[in-house]
Amino acid sequence: MLGQLAGPLVLLTLVDLLIAAAAGAVIGYLVARSRVLKAQAEAETHLQNARSEAERIIAQAESNAKSVELEAQQHKVKVIEEADAENLRRHKEIERLEERVQRRQETLDNKLEAVEARDRRLNQREARIGKRETDLSKLEEEHVAEMARIAGMSREDARQELLAAVEQETRQDMARRIREVEADVQAQADQRAREIITWVMERVASDHVSETTVASVPLPNDEMKGRIIGRQGRNIRAIENACGVDLVVDDTPEAVIISCFDPVRREVARLTLSRLVQDGRIQPGRIEKEVEKAREEVEKSIREAGEQAVIEAGLQGLHPEIIKLLGRLKYRTSYGQNQLSHAVEATHIASMLASELGANIQTAKMGALLHDIGKAVSHEVEGPHAQVGAEIAKRYGVPAEVVNIIASHHHEVDQLSVEAVIATTADAISGSRPGARREALETYVKRIKTLEDIGNSFTGVAQTYAIQAGREVRVIVKPEEVDDLAAMRLAREIAKKIEDGLEYPGQIKVLVIRETRATETAK
């Protein structure tokens, strides 16, 4: 039984082993295949990553290459632009140098032409002079012989007559030369001077002032005059003695006239009398107190006026006494023009002229401000106010060039600097501008008549007219007696006589007119 069963069991065991072996082989194959597939997948992943990394590296390399190329191009463009700019700068520099060389060449050519023209004129003039000397020698011989033959003159008499004729001709030559020189100078200077002076005058604006030689104090009624006079005239005498003025109480109704050559004393008297009239209590004791108060007020006003003028002119640092004297000009007038306003105005004009002409502005300003300082004490010190002012300025440490400006602004001494000329010009402009000054009617009429009489006093003058308020004198001469050259001499002689014999504000222009008219009537 057991034997019968052993065979199938063994067979069954073999089959199971075979199946197990086959299953093991299949499982091994599947495991091996799974590992192979996994290895392939990992390989493909690594390959894909490698490709991505390679593409990224390539893209980055391409980007870096483009950046380098762009930077290279930009650097190239910058280098080109810098080179172009440098070339342009050098080109402009070369053009500028060429222009300078060209201008210098033109200047040299013009100077050379001018020198050649001057040489030609000199040669022509020498030739004319030589010919004239020859002609004069011949004329002298002929003149001497003819005069000796006809008039029976001696040789010495004929010689004197000839010398007189030569002197007359020489005077004519001198007048002609003077006219040529004046024309040459005026051609160069007139236009520039006119522009500067006109520009300066346009920038100056000043109040018109009126001259007063007396002061007037209004009264409420004529009864007040009796109180001012006082018993037996004691009040009026007290006022006159305390102030140093003269009072006129009879001529003008309801007013008292104060007369005094010292403007400061006149102002003190005016303030004193005004307060006494306003208060009504007029007696010698009170008069003295009011006079003292008025003097203090006027002194304060003088100091303030001087300080204000110095500040306005921009010239701080002057001596206090100079400032005080400057303030006294507030009460001084000349032909109606306030002297302190005139000094400040002249300072501004001098400053502008000096800046235009390149002169020392501070010196010109100080000279113009102090040029009339002598008028503050001209009633106390003898001598011309220019010299008095120069001595005062020198005493208080004013610079020497400014002292010369003060002393020379009326040409009483020589002007040593261009600033002196500028200050004198500013003084003339301020004094002669329209509306700056005026004078009394009688004085004006007398001055006009004197101007016309001066012109008519010369030989060959037909008529003289003073026009433009006496600022111009037109002299009409007889053409048959006065030639063109003599007309020039006549203008100079009339101007010189006016300067020597007449006092006047500003400047006076002398115009000599010579004309010939021919008239005929058609019938």
Secondary structure, 3 states (H helix, E strand, C coil): CHHHHHHHHHHHHHHHHHHHHHHHHHHHHHHHHHHHHHHHHHHHHHHHHHHHHHHHHHHHHHHHHHHHHHHHHHHHHHHHHHHHHHHHHHHHHHHHHHHHHHHHHHHHHHHHHHHHHHHHHHHHHHHHHHHHHHHHHHHHHHHHHHHHHHCCCCHHHHHHHHHHHHHHHHHHHHHHHHHHHHHHHHHHHHHHHHHHHHHHHHCCCCCCCCCCCEEEEECCCCHHHHHHHCHHHHHHHHHHHHHCCEEECCCCCCEEEEECCCHHHHHHHHHHHHHHHHHCCCCHHHHHHHHHHHHHHHHHHHHHHHHHHHHHHCCCCCCHHHHHHHHHHHHCEECCEEHHHHHHHHHHHHHHHHHHHCCCHHHHHHHHHHCCHHHHCCCCCCCCHHHHHHHHHHHCCCCHHHHHHHHHCCCCCCCCCHHHHHHHHHHHHHHHCCCCCCCCHHHHHHHHHHHHHHHHCCCCEEEEEEECCCCEEEEEECCCCCCHHHHHHHHHHHHHHHHHHCCCCCCCEEEEECCCCCCCCCC
